[in-house]
């Protein structure tokens, strides 16, 4: 499976009378994008804004972040199962607009769900808190949605997701006939013998509507672990639908640019043999289901001949048990593991950071403590809403809160901005 990523670097993003890309300049016609989105009767209205790194703007109610990509050749469409049939992707050529992102925002009515306010997600584009979110570094086209009356939250979520993906593809198509700045070839050729065989095990959170992840347009809820080629990630085979705990949420952008899959592929044939990606549903509620998923994952990795595996987690609570059980089962069949995890260690970082631990988990990389307190400064403008879910005051007000509210701050896919140092 061979995929070319034709990258076009976006150096400026602005509104204009025609959507087009030329010489690093992406121009967006608001009316054109609005017409594209409102073609779905389930979308009642959309506000379209541009925010850039350094702007004193706070984006609130963030749902997803997507990088513009579109197929130029090869089978299927980007985001298969949503924008086209669920045909296997990951081959041919895909156009990528680098340095720009689509950010979708929206709200649902206050539900009886105790996690309602935990769906808040903030991106500060400027000010001292901008350093915490990786999406403060991209030029962002923000789509703020209102959906039609009478829809369930799941139906609202679906309408917003598909509209966002359509816009992402539409923008990327503007560069299809342009010469790219770079062409990256993604291929797992035959590696020389003697190199360690490494698998990537990626946990995908799934607790049902609004807390879901999609593979080829299908919820991963109830599925067994699945083997895919890393190129499928780059073509949008995995799409986010998980709207809880902003700091550790994995937006679609992160799967499209998976740091672990990207680095393992770059090192393939040099100092390791990358044998593939195993997607495992996380957040299973019953102990027997956790065991089934972890044991099945270890079996798949062993069948691939993996000698080592990098495991990334999504979510906390139940997800920690899933991570530790997967680690243990892999180690028990002779597969060494490295874990990427965030911590819940209290405001001062002195509490027990994980609710489960196994002795085999002897190599872990921390993505930071999402209960650490940070100060958000007062900013000039808010996009996406006027208030924060479950919090008093205006969205632009200065306040102290936990890092967990900042989108992507503790990403367990390796996308976050935090580093650690000895004291």
C-alpha positions as CSV (number, residue, x, y, z in Angstrom):
1,X,0.0,0.0,0.0
2,X,1.6,3.2,-1.2
3,X,0.3,6.7,-0.4
4,X,1.6,10.1,-1.5
5,X,0.8,13.0,0.7
6,X,1.0,16.1,-1.5
7,X,1.5,18.9,1.1
8,X,0.7,22.5,0.3
9,X,1.8,24.9,3.1
10,X,-0.9,27.5,3.8
11,X,0.9,30.8,4.7
12,X,-2.2,33.0,4.8
13,X,-5.9,32.4,5.4
14,X,-8.5,35.1,4.5
15,X,-12.0,35.7,3.2
16,X,-12.6,36.6,-0.4
17,X,-15.1,36.4,-3.2
18,X,-14.0,33.0,-4.4
19,X,-12.6,30.0,-2.6
20,X,-9.2,29.3,-4.0
21,X,-5.6,28.4,-3.2
22,X,-2.6,29.8,-4.9
23,X,1.0,30.6,-3.8
24,X,0.4,29.7,-0.2
25,X,-2.7,31.9,0.1
26,X,-6.0,30.2,0.9
27,X,-9.0,32.4,0.2
28,X,-12.4,31.3,1.5
29,X,-15.8,32.5,0.2
30,X,-18.1,32.6,3.2
31,X,-21.2,32.3,1.1
32,X,-19.8,29.3,-0.8
33,X,-19.0,27.5,2.5
34,X,-22.3,28.4,4.0
35,X,-24.2,27.0,0.9
36,X,-22.2,23.8,1.1
37,X,-23.1,23.3,4.8
38,X,-26.7,24.3,4.6
39,X,-27.3,21.7,1.9
40,X,-28.1,19.5,4.8
41,X,-31.6,20.4,6.2
42,X,-30.4,19.2,9.6
43,X,-28.1,22.3,9.8
44,X,-30.1,25.4,10.5
45,X,-27.3,28.0,10.4
46,X,-23.5,28.3,10.6
47,X,-21.3,31.2,11.5
48,X,-17.9,31.2,9.8
49,X,-14.8,33.0,11.3
50,X,-11.1,33.0,10.7
51,X,-8.7,33.1,13.7
52,X,-5.0,33.1,13.5
53,X,-2.1,32.3,15.9
54,X,-1.6,35.3,18.2
55,X,-5.2,36.6,17.9
56,X,-6.6,37.5,21.3
57,X,-9.5,35.2,20.7
58,X,-10.9,32.3,22.7
59,X,-12.7,29.5,20.7
60,X,-15.2,27.7,22.9
61,X,-17.6,24.7,22.6
62,X,-15.0,23.0,20.3
63,X,-16.2,19.7,19.0
64,X,-13.6,18.6,16.4
65,X,-10.5,19.8,14.6
66,X,-9.9,18.5,11.0
67,X,-7.1,19.1,8.5
68,X,-8.2,19.7,4.9
69,X,-7.4,16.7,2.8
70,X,-8.8,15.3,-0.5
71,X,-8.1,12.4,-2.8
72,X,-6.4,13.2,-6.0
73,X,-6.0,9.6,-7.0
74,X,-6.4,6.1,-5.5
75,X,-9.4,4.2,-4.2
76,X,-12.2,5.8,-2.1
77,X,-12.6,9.2,-0.6
78,X,-11.1,10.9,2.4
79,X,-13.2,10.2,5.5
80,X,-14.6,7.0,4.0
81,X,-18.0,6.0,5.3
82,X,-18.9,9.7,5.8
83,X,-18.1,11.3,2.4
84,X,-18.1,8.2,0.3
85,X,-18.5,4.4,0.5
86,X,-16.4,2.6,3.2
87,X,-13.8,1.5,0.6
88,X,-10.3,0.8,1.9
89,X,-8.2,4.0,1.6
90,X,-4.5,4.7,2.0
91,X,-3.2,4.4,-1.5
92,X,-2.8,6.8,-4.4
93,X,-2.3,10.6,-3.8
94,X,-3.9,12.7,-1.2
95,X,-3.8,16.5,-1.2
96,X,-3.0,18.1,2.2
97,X,-3.3,21.7,3.3
98,X,-0.8,22.1,6.0
99,X,-0.9,24.8,8.7
100,X,-4.6,25.3,8.5
101,X,-7.5,23.5,10.3
102,X,-11.3,23.4,10.4
103,X,-12.6,23.8,14.0
104,X,-16.2,22.9,14.5
105,X,-18.1,24.3,17.5
106,X,-21.6,23.6,18.8
107,X,-23.7,22.9,21.9
108,X,-26.5,20.6,22.9
109,X,-29.3,21.3,25.5
110,X,-28.3,20.7,29.1
111,X,-28.9,17.0,29.6
112,X,-29.3,14.8,32.7
113,X,-25.9,13.5,31.8
114,X,-23.6,14.3,34.7
115,X,-20.7,14.9,32.2
116,X,-22.6,17.7,30.4
117,X,-20.3,20.5,31.4
118,X,-17.3,18.3,30.7
119,X,-18.0,18.7,27.0
120,X,-16.6,22.2,27.1
121,X,-13.4,22.6,25.1
122,X,-11.3,25.8,24.8
123,X,-8.7,27.0,22.4
124,X,-6.9,30.3,23.2
125,X,-5.3,31.6,20.1
126,X,-3.4,34.3,22.0
127,X,-2.4,35.2,25.5
128,X,-0.5,33.1,28.1
129,X,-2.8,30.0,27.8
130,X,-2.3,29.6,24.1
131,X,0.8,27.6,24.7
132,X,-1.3,24.7,26.1
133,X,-3.2,23.8,22.9
134,X,-1.6,22.5,19.7
135,X,-4.5,24.0,17.7
136,X,-3.5,27.6,18.7
137,X,-0.6,27.1,16.2
138,X,-2.8,26.6,13.1
139,X,-4.7,29.1,11.1
140,X,-8.3,28.1,11.9
141,X,-11.5,28.3,10.0
142,X,-14.1,28.1,12.8
143,X,-17.6,26.8,11.9
144,X,-20.1,27.5,14.7
145,X,-23.2,25.4,14.1
146,X,-26.9,25.5,15.0
147,X,-28.9,22.5,14.0
148,X,-32.5,22.0,13.2
149,X,-35.1,21.7,15.9
150,X,-36.3,18.3,17.0
151,X,-33.0,16.4,16.5
152,X,-31.5,14.1,19.1
153,X,-28.0,15.1,20.4
154,X,-26.7,12.1,18.3
155,X,-28.3,13.4,15.2
156,X,-27.0,16.9,15.8
157,X,-23.5,15.5,16.3
158,X,-23.7,13.6,13.0
159,X,-24.9,16.6,11.0
160,X,-22.1,18.8,12.4
161,X,-19.5,16.1,11.8
162,X,-20.4,15.4,8.2
163,X,-20.6,19.2,7.4
164,X,-17.2,19.7,8.9
165,X,-15.6,16.9,6.9
166,X,-17.2,18.2,3.7
167,X,-15.7,21.6,4.2
168,X,-12.3,20.1,4.9
169,X,-12.4,18.1,1.6
170,X,-13.8,21.1,-0.3
171,X,-10.9,23.4,0.8
172,X,-8.3,20.7,0.0
173,X,-9.7,20.3,-3.5
174,X,-8.7,23.9,-4.3
175,X,-5.0,22.7,-4.4
176,X,-5.5,19.5,-6.3
177,X,-4.1,20.9,-9.5
178,X,-1.4,22.9,-7.9
179,X,2.3,21.9,-7.5
180,X,2.8,20.8,-3.9
181,X,5.5,22.2,-1.6
182,X,6.4,18.6,-0.6
183,X,5.4,15.1,-1.5
184,X,5.7,12.6,1.3
185,X,5.7,8.9,0.3
186,X,4.1,6.6,2.9
187,X,4.9,2.9,2.3
188,X,5.8,-0.1,4.4
189,X,8.3,-1.8,2.1
190,X,10.3,-4.9,2.9
191,X,12.5,-4.2,5.9
192,X,15.8,-5.9,6.3
193,X,16.0,-8.8,8.8
194,X,17.2,-8.4,12.3
195,X,15.3,-5.2,13.1
196,X,12.9,-5.3,16.0
197,X,9.3,-5.7,14.9
198,X,7.1,-2.9,16.4
199,X,3.3,-2.5,16.4
200,X,1.2,0.5,17.3
201,X,-1.8,-0.2,19.5
202,X,-4.2,2.8,19.5
203,X,-7.1,2.8,21.9
204,X,-10.3,4.5,20.6
205,X,-12.7,5.8,23.2
206,X,-16.3,4.6,22.8
207,X,-19.2,5.0,25.3
208,X,-22.0,5.6,22.9
209,X,-23.6,8.8,21.5
210,X,-21.4,11.9,21.9
211,X,-18.6,9.7,23.3
212,X,-17.6,7.8,20.2
213,X,-15.0,7.1,17.6
214,X,-15.7,6.0,14.0
215,X,-13.8,3.7,11.7
216,X,-14.9,3.9,8.1
217,X,-18.0,5.7,9.3
218,X,-19.0,3.0,11.7
219,X,-18.9,3.3,15.5
220,X,-16.2,1.2,17.1
221,X,-18.6,0.4,20.0
222,X,-19.0,-3.4,20.3
223,X,-16.2,-4.2,17.8
224,X,-13.2,-6.4,18.3
225,X,-9.7,-5.0,17.8
226,X,-8.9,-4.3,14.1
227,X,-5.7,-4.3,12.1
228,X,-5.1,-1.4,9.7
229,X,-2.3,0.0,7.6
230,X,-1.0,3.4,9.0
231,X,-1.9,5.0,5.6
232,X,-5.6,4.5,6.4
233,X,-5.2,6.9,9.3
234,X,-3.6,9.5,7.0
235,X,-6.7,9.3,4.7
236,X,-9.2,9.9,7.5
237,X,-10.4,6.3,8.1
238,X,-10.6,7.2,11.9
239,X,-12.9,10.2,12.7
240,X,-13.6,11.7,16.1
241,X,-17.0,11.7,17.7
242,X,-15.9,11.8,21.4
243,X,-16.9,15.0,23.2
244,X,-15.7,14.6,26.7
245,X,-12.6,15.8,28.6
246,X,-11.2,18.3,26.2
247,X,-7.5,18.0,27.2
248,X,-7.3,14.3,26.4
249,X,-9.8,14.3,23.4
250,X,-8.4,13.0,20.1
251,X,-9.8,15.1,17.3
252,X,-9.8,13.8,13.7
253,X,-6.7,16.1,13.0
254,X,-4.6,14.0,15.4
255,X,-5.5,10.7,13.7
256,X,-4.8,12.2,10.3
257,X,-1.4,13.3,11.6
258,X,-0.8,10.5,14.1
259,X,2.6,11.2,15.6
260,X,3.3,7.6,16.6
261,X,2.3,6.1,13.3
262,X,4.3,8.8,11.4
263,X,7.5,8.3,13.4
264,X,7.3,4.5,13.3
265,X,6.8,4.7,9.5
266,X,9.8,7.1,9.1
267,X,11.9,4.7,11.1
268,X,10.7,1.6,9.2
269,X,13.6,-0.2,7.6
270,X,16.1,2.0,9.4
271,X,16.1,0.9,13.0
272,X,12.8,-1.0,13.3
273,X,10.2,-2.9,11.3
274,X,6.8,-1.3,11.7
275,X,4.3,-4.2,11.4
276,X,1.0,-2.2,11.5
277,X,-1.6,-0.5,13.6
278,X,-4.1,-2.2,15.9
279,X,-7.2,-0.2,16.8
280,X,-8.7,-1.3,20.1
281,X,-12.0,-0.1,21.5
282,X,-11.5,1.5,24.9
283,X,-13.8,2.4,27.8
284,X,-15.5,-1.0,27.9
285,X,-17.6,-1.2,31.1
286,X,-17.7,-4.9,31.9
287,X,-14.5,-6.8,33.2
288,X,-15.0,-9.6,30.8
289,X,-15.2,-7.2,27.9
290,X,-12.0,-5.5,29.0
291,X,-10.3,-8.9,29.1
292,X,-11.7,-9.9,25.7
293,X,-10.4,-6.7,24.1
294,X,-7.0,-6.8,25.7
295,X,-6.3,-10.5,25.1
296,X,-7.5,-10.2,21.5
297,X,-5.2,-7.2,20.9
298,X,-2.2,-9.1,22.3
299,X,-3.1,-12.1,20.1
300,X,-3.2,-9.9,17.0
301,X,0.1,-8.3,17.9
302,X,1.7,-11.7,18.4
303,X,0.3,-12.9,15.0
304,X,2.1,-9.9,13.4
305,X,5.3,-11.1,15.0
306,X,5.6,-8.0,17.1
307,X,8.4,-7.9,19.6
308,X,7.4,-4.5,21.0
309,X,4.4,-2.2,20.9
310,X,3.6,1.5,21.6
311,X,0.2,1.8,23.3
312,X,-1.7,5.1,23.4
313,X,-4.8,5.6,25.5
314,X,-8.0,7.7,25.2
315,X,-9.9,8.8,28.2
316,X,-9.4,8.1,31.9
317,X,-11.1,6.0,34.5
318,X,-12.1,2.8,32.7
319,X,-9.6,3.5,30.0
320,X,-6.7,3.1,32.6
321,X,-7.8,-0.4,33.3
322,X,-8.0,-1.1,29.5
323,X,-4.5,0.3,29.1
324,X,-3.0,-1.7,31.9
325,X,-4.7,-4.9,30.9
326,X,-3.5,-4.5,27.3
327,X,0.0,-3.8,28.5
328,X,0.0,-6.9,30.8
329,X,-1.4,-9.3,28.1
330,X,1.2,-8.1,25.6
331,X,4.0,-8.5,28.0
332,X,2.8,-12.0,29.0
333,X,3.2,-13.1,25.4
334,X,6.7,-11.6,25.0
335,X,5.8,-8.2,23.6
336,X,7.6,-5.3,25.3
337,X,5.4,-2.2,25.7
338,X,5.8,1.6,25.9
339,X,2.7,3.5,27.1
340,X,1.7,7.1,26.4
341,X,-0.6,8.3,29.2
342,X,-1.8,11.4,30.9
343,X,-2.2,11.8,34.7
344,X,-4.9,12.8,37.1
345,X,-2.7,13.8,40.0
346,X,-4.7,16.6,41.7
347,X,-4.0,20.4,41.5
348,X,-0.5,20.1,43.0
349,X,0.4,16.9,41.1
350,X,0.9,15.0,44.4
351,X,-2.1,12.6,44.2
352,X,-2.0,9.1,42.8
353,X,-2.1,9.8,39.1
354,X,-3.6,6.5,37.9
355,X,-6.3,4.3,39.4
356,X,-4.7,1.1,38.2
357,X,-1.2,-0.1,37.6
358,X,0.5,-3.4,36.7
359,X,4.2,-4.3,37.3
360,X,4.7,-4.9,33.6
361,X,4.0,-1.2,32.9
362,X,7.7,-0.2,33.5
363,X,8.0,2.2,30.5
364,X,5.5,5.1,30.5
365,X,5.6,8.6,28.9
366,X,3.5,11.2,30.7
367,X,1.3,13.6,28.7
368,X,0.9,15.8,31.7
369,X,-1.6,16.2,34.6
370,X,-5.0,17.3,33.4
371,X,-6.0,18.4,36.9
372,X,-3.2,21.0,37.1
373,X,-4.6,24.5,37.6
374,X,-3.8,27.2,34.9
375,X,-4.8,30.8,34.5
376,X,-6.7,31.9,31.5
377,X,-6.2,35.6,30.8
378,X,-9.0,37.9,29.7
379,X,-9.2,38.0,25.9
380,X,-10.8,40.4,23.5
381,X,-13.3,38.1,21.7
382,X,-14.9,34.7,21.9
383,X,-15.9,32.6,18.9
384,X,-18.4,29.7,19.2
385,X,-20.3,31.1,22.2
386,X,-20.6,33.8,24.9
387,X,-20.2,31.6,28.0
388,X,-18.5,28.4,29.1
389,X,-20.6,25.3,29.8
390,X,-21.3,25.0,33.5
391,X,-19.2,28.1,34.5
392,X,-20.3,31.6,35.5
393,X,-19.3,34.8,33.7
394,X,-18.4,35.5,30.1
395,X,-16.4,33.3,27.9
396,X,-13.7,36.0,27.5
397,X,-13.2,36.5,31.3
398,X,-10.0,35.7,33.1
399,X,-10.3,32.6,35.3
400,X,-8.4,29.8,36.9
401,X,-9.4,26.3,35.9
402,X,-8.1,22.8,35.4
403,X,-6.0,22.1,32.3
404,X,-8.6,19.5,31.4
405,X,-10.8,22.2,29.7
406,X,-8.1,23.1,27.1
407,X,-8.5,21.2,23.8
408,X,-5.6,18.7,23.2
409,X,-3.5,19.9,26.1
410,X,-2.9,16.3,27.4
411,X,-3.2,14.4,24.2
412,X,-2.3,10.8,24.6
413,X,-1.6,10.5,20.9
414,X,1.6,12.5,21.3
415,X,0.3,15.8,19.9
416,X,0.4,17.8,23.1
417,X,2.6,20.8,23.9
418,X,3.8,19.8,27.4
419,X,7.2,18.7,28.4
420,X,8.6,17.5,31.7
421,X,11.8,18.3,33.6
422,X,13.5,17.1,36.7
423,X,13.2,19.5,39.7
